[in-house]
Amino acid sequence: MARRSSSSPFPSLPAVAWQPGLPVHGASTWVVVAGESGLPAAAKEAGERLGVDLDRLLEVQRATGFTPSAGATAAYPLLTGEVTEILLVGAGDGSPKDLRHAGAAIARFGRGKDELTTVVAEGIDDAALQAFAEGVVLGSFSYTQKTADPGKPAVGTVTLTDGSEAERQPVLDRGVVIGRTGWLARQLAITPSNEKDPAWLAARASEVAVATGLVATVWDEKKLAADGFGGILAVGQGSSRPPRFIRLDYAPAGASKKTPYVVLVGKGITYDTGGLSLKPREGMVSMKRDMTGGGSVIATMSALRDLGANVRVTGLICAAENMPSGSAYRPDDVIRHFGGRTTEVKNTDAEGRLVLADGLAYAVQELKPDVLVDVATLTGAIKVSLGAMLYGGMFATDDALADNLADAGRVSGEEVWRMPLPAEYEELISTPIADSVNSSKGPGSITAALFLKAFTGDIPWAHLDLSSIAESPADRFEYSVGATGAGARLLTTWLASDTPTSGIGG
């Protein structure tokens, strides 16, 4: 596994390097990426150097069951020469999605190796090449605290060539940075909660800020009380480890007040027991990753300067631990959020929307952005609607914003499906006691989104409920078993695009 050094918040990731022309020697393992149309053009010359008829090798491997579907692999040992093995890897139809899967498969095969020389199709387009680099980084991810048999480390370097003299390193570098956001978001989400609490999350965010040129501001429990963050305080008051509100600010070089301004708000529940509305044991397992939204905001913010994002961005992380105790908030309590709006609590396990409400209200009243997006593992109901590991849920008040995020989801591999926001369901969260309740019978992901909508003013807003893609059941494609860090690649891809706010509010 890669480990975070004491001087950097980031792990030592595999290097992904471009080699103009075929290397004279190369690594002891060569990888040949084969698509549905066959081997890359450089395979003939590569085979001559290796003393192997690669066309014949592919033919034989196909006869024994290998197909060039994305991520499929077949290894062939060499008994003479400096090169000891050849790996065929399927690239499917050559799309960015399939190349991301191929990159991840190569990374898994390369564990414990210093270098892999990889031959890809000549003229591979930038989007597919970038996705390949993302896959190498994401497929290299691992996390363990084992003291014995911790597993093989990530591959040191994956060197790519298409046999031409083209220079493609900047494309790979961009892919590594986007892949790094997914890695960091996973690392934050998978860290156990005896180590990870709101103060720990704030410390990691501050480290990221120092390393990537951001400005970090942290509210402790005293400042939260003084400034009226009633939702974050209520959710966190049952824990001996107090809540935090974290702000990260990015501005591109030469930014002015006319530069588009986006605010991200992330749910940062570092452990969710359900509070007094206690979850059953099965429902509590994996709740260390209930801060995935906040982690993805931190990871996204970390990449903006490296990628040259041309919008101003503030990331807000609403961090608390939801625990039962004598000081915990109760069903029937009434909470006063930042700015004054009130909520009657009906379920202390519907806590994510309570902390996000404070973050959204703060963004609207104090920051006044052009665009507002929140991201959270908010409801189990979204998994009922969309299933697991296919789509995340997206709610939006602006069609252009919804389209831009959906496009970024397709490009990044973290796809989202737009859900409705019907005003007819608002009555399900009404109460004579307060401005709304935090839980109700009915379509749970929709009523949760409607609850949040009341805190967004008239700013174009989107809500990403990513519970449905937050936990991978297996090592598959670019995902490792466990927390996925959902949202980081989507948001980074969106904000680093040429015109992330195009058409919004029009």
N, C-alpha and C positions, 0 to 999 in steps of 0.2 A: 504494500500500500504506500501511497505518497503521504508524507507527513508535513504539517505546517512547521516552518522554521520559526525560531524565536524572533526573527527580524521581519517577518512577513506574515500577513493573515492568510496567504495563499499557500497551498501545497506545492511541491515540486512536481509539475506536470510533465508528461512526455513531450519531448521536442518533436515538432512536425516540420520537416525541412524539405525544400524543393531542390532538386538536382537537375540543372540543365544538361541534357544528354545522358546516356547511360554511363554509370560509373565504371571505371576500369576494373575495380575490385568489388567494392560494395560490402555488404554485411554477409555473415555466414548463412543467413536465411533470406531468401528472396520470395517476395509475394507477387503474384500475377493476378490482377483483378480482371475477371472475365464477365462480360455482360451477355445479354440474350443474343447479341449479334456475334459473339465469339470473343477471341483474344484481342488485346490491344495491338496496334500496329507495331509497336516496339518489341513485341514478344518474339518475333523471328530473330532479331539481332540478339536479344537477351538469351534465347535458347542456344544460339551458336556459342555465345560466351560461356554458357553453363554446360555445354555438351549434351543438351537435352532437346528432343523434338517436342516442343510445348503443345503443338497442335495434336500430336499423337497422344501426349499425356492427357490432354483434355478429353480426347475421344475415349481413352481407356477409363478415365475417372467417371465419365458420363455412363459408360456401360456398367459400372459398379454402383450407380445410384446418385452420383453427384449431379446437381443441377446448378445453373448460374443464378438461382433465386437470391435475393438480397441477403447477404450474411452467411450463406452456405459456405463451408470450407472443406478442403481435401488436401492433406499433407502428403508429400512424396519425398522420401529420404534419398540423398545422394551419397554414394559410397566412396567416391574419389573427389579430389580437389578441395579448394578452400570453402566452397559453398556446401553446406551439409544437408540442406533441405529446401524444397520449394513448396509454397502454399498457394493453392488456387482458392480464390475468394469470389463468390458471386456478387455481381453488382446489379442484378435485376435489369430493369429497363434503363438504367443510367440516370434516373431522376435524382434530385437532391435527397429525397427521402431514402431511396435505396442505397445511395452512396454513403449516407450517414450510417445506415445499418452495416454496410461493408466495413467502414472505418472502425466501428465498434467491435466487429468480429475479429479484425486484425489485432486490435488492442488486447482482446482477451487471449488470443493465441500467443501474443508476444510477451506475456507476463514472464518476468525473470530474464528476458533477453536484453542485450545492450542496444541492438539496432536491427531494424528490418529495412531492406531495400524493396521498394514497392513500385511495380510498373502499372501505370494506369493508361486509360485511353488517351490517344493524342487529341489535343484540342478540347479536353473536358472543360465544360463551361464553368464560369466563376462560382455560380450558385452551388453546383454539384461538388466542386473542389472544396469550397468553404464547408459544406455539409460533411464532407469526408473528414476534414480536420476536426470538426465538432464531434463526430463519432469516435475518433481516436481518443480524444480527451474523455468523453463520457463513458466509453467502454473500458477505460482504465481505472474508473473509480472503484475504490474499496474502502471499507472502514472496519477496523477490528481493534479490540483491546486485549486480544489474546497474548499471553506471555509465552506460549509454546505454539509452534506451527502457525505463525501469523499469515502464512501464504506468501506467494511470490510477489516481488515488487512490480510496479508498472514498467512497461517497456521504456527504455531510455530514449530512443530516437526512432521515429518512423520517417524514412527518407523517400520522397516520391519523385518519380520521373515519368515523363511520357516519351522519352527518347529525343525530344526536340530541344532546341536551344532557348526556348522561351523562359522568361523569368516570372514565376508565379508566387513568390514568397509572401507578398503582402496579402494575397487572398487567404493563404493558409494561416497567417498571423491573425487575421480577423476571425477565422473559424475557431482558433484556439481560445481567443478571448471570450467568444460566446459560449463555447464549451465550458470554459472556466466558470462562467456564471452558474451553469447547471451543477457543476461539481461543488462550488461553494454553497449553494442553496441546499444541496443534499447533505453536505458535511454539517451544516448548522442544524438541519432537521433531524439527522440521525444521532446526533450527540445525546446521550442519556440525560435525563432531567435531574439526576442527583448532581450533575455537573452544570447543567444549563438552567439558569433561572433568569429573570428579567435583567438583573444587574450584569450577568455574564453576557447576555445578548447585547446589552448596551456597550459593554467593553469590546466585544468583537466588532460592532459597528464603528466604534471610535477608531479601532485599529485599521479597519478598511478605509476610513476617511483619511487618516494620516498617509496611508500607502498610495492613495489614488487621487489626492488633491481635492477632497471634499471638505465641507465645513460641518462639524458634528455638534449638536446641542442635545443635552439629556436632561429631562425632568425627573427628579427623584420624588418620593412620596410627599415630601413637604411642599415642593413647588407644584406638584399636581393638585394638592388640596388648595393651595393659595390661588391657583388659576382656575379652579372649578372643573377639573376633569372627573366628574362624578361617576361616569361609567367605568373607566379604568380603575379608579379607586375601589369601587364596589366589588368588581370581579376579583381584585387582588387582595381584598382585606381579610380573607379567610386564611391566607398563607403567611407563614413567618418570614417569607422572602418577598419583600415589597415590590410593587409594580414600577415600571419605567415607561416614559414616553420619549422616543428617540427621533430626532430630526437630522436628516442629511441633506445638504444643499450642493447642487452642481450648477455651474454656469459656464458656457463655452467662452473661449477667448473672443473678446469684442462684443459680448452680449450687452444689450440695452433693455430698456423697458418694453421696446417693441418686439423683442425676441419672444417667440411663443413660450408659454409657461405651463408646465404639466406638474401636477401633484399626484404622487402615488401614496396610498394608505394601505399598510399591511397588518393583518391580524398576527399578533405575536404571543399567543397563549403557550407558554413554555411547558406547561403540563395541564391537562384537562381531566380532572376526575369527575366533572359534572357538578362539583360543589355539593350543596345539600341535596340537590336532585341527582343523587349519586348514580353514575353509570354502573351497569353490571361489569363483572370482571372482563368479559370478552370485549366489551365496548371500550374499556379503558386501555387495553393493550394497543400500543402504537401512538398513544396520545402525546408522546414526546414530540411528535412532528406536527402538532396543532399550531405551531408557529411558522408553518411553511410559507404562508403569505408574507409575514414579516421578513423571513429569511430570503425570499425571492426579491423583495424590495432592496434589501442590503446588497445582494449579489448583483442586481441590475445597476444600482448606483455605482458599484465598483468598476463597471466596464465603460461608463459613458465617456470618460476622458480618453481612454485608450482608443475608443472607436470614433472619436470626434463628433459626438452627438451635437446637433446644432440647435437644440432647444434647452431652455432652463428647466431643471427638474428638482423638485424637493421630494424626498422620501420620508414618510412618517411611519413609524413602527409603534404599535400600541401593545405593550408587553405586560403581561400579568400571568400569575399562576392561579388556576381556579381550584381551590382546595376547600374541603369541609372542616369547620372548626367552630369553636364558640364565638369567634368574631366574624364568621362568614356572613355574606348577605343572604337574605331569605326570600322565598316566594312571598309575594304580596308587598315586599318593600317597594318604595317609589324612589327612583334615581333621578337626580337632576344633572343633565349632561352639560358639557361645555356649551355656553351660550344660553342655557336655561331650559331647553326642551326637556320634558319629563317622560319617564318610562315606568310603567308598573311591571314588576317582575312576576312572571308566572312559572318560569322554569329557569333555575340557575345554570342548567346545562345549555341554555341558549345564550351563552356569554360572549361569543365572538362579536355579535352585532352590537353589544353594549360598548365594547372597547372601540370598535370601528366607528361608532356614532360620534364619539368624542373626537377622533381623528378627522373625520369628515367635517364636523362642525368647525373645528379649528382651522382647517384648510379654507373653508368658505369665508369665515369671518376675518381671519387674520392674513391669509395669503392671497386670496382672490385670484386663483389661477384661471387660465383659459380652458383647461381640461382637467378632469378629476377622475381617477381610476382607483378602485380599491380591489384588493386581492386577498383571498382567504380560503382556508378549508372550512367552509362555514356550515354546511348542512349535509347530513346523511341522505336527505331527500333528493339531492341532485344525483346521487348514485342510483336511486330508484328510477329517475327519469332517463339517465344517459348511460347507465351501466358503468363498467370499470375499464380504465385505461384505453379509452377511445376518444372521448371528448370531455373537456371541461365546460361548465355552464357559464354563459355570458348574458348579462342583462344590461341594457343601455337606453339612455334617453335621447341619443343622437345617432342617426343612421350612418353618417360618415364615420363617426368614432367606432361604431360596431363593425363597419366594413374594414377599417384600417386594422383593428385588432384581429379580426378574423383572417385577414391576409397575412399578418405577422404570425398567427398561429399555424397557418399552412406552411409558411416558409420555415419556421423554427422547428416544426414537428410537434408542437404543443397546441393541438387544434381545439377550438372552442365552438360551441353551438349556441346560437342566440335563443334565449328564452323570453317569454312574454312578460310584460309588466302591466296587467289589466287593473285599472282603477277599481273595478267591481270587487276585487278582493281586499281592498283597504279596510272594509268594515270588519274583516276577520281579526284585525289587530287593533280595533277600537276598544275603549274602556271609558266609563264615566269618571274614573279615578285619576287618570293621567292622559298625556297626549297620545300614548299608544301602549300596547303591551308587547313584550319581547317574544312571545310564543303563542301559537294558536293551532287549532285543528285546521286541516285543509292542506293545500299545496305548499309544503314547508319551504322549499327553496324560493318560491315566488313571494310568499309573505315575508320571508327574511329580507329579500331584496326591496320590497315595498317599505319595510321598516327603515332600511338605510336611506332610501330615496328621500325621505322627509328631511334628512340632514344635509342634502346636497344643493339646496337653493335652486337657482336657475342656471347653474354651471353645467355644461355638457358632461355627463357622468356615465361611467361603466363600472359594473360590479362583476368580478370574476370569482365564481364559486368553484374551486378546483378540487374539492374533495374526491371527485370521481377519477382524477388522474394523479392523486398524491401518493399512492402506495402501490408499488409494483409487486405482484405475487411471485415473480421469478426473474432470473437474469435473462433478459430478452431484448434483443436489438440494443438500443443505447441505454437501456435501463438496467440497474442492478436491483436485486431483491430488496425491498424496503422503501424508504422515503425517496421520492423522485425529485424533490425540489421544484415542484411544478410552478410555472409562471415566470421563472427567471429568464429563460431563453425567449419566451414570447415577448415579454416586456422589453428586453434588451433589443431584440430584433426590430420591434416597433419603434422605439425611441431613437435607434441608430439609423433608421431609414432616412432617405433624403427629405421627405415631407411628412413627418408623423402626424401633424395636425391638419393636414390638407382637407378642406371641405367641412371641417367641424364647426358647428355653430352657424353655418350658412343658411 
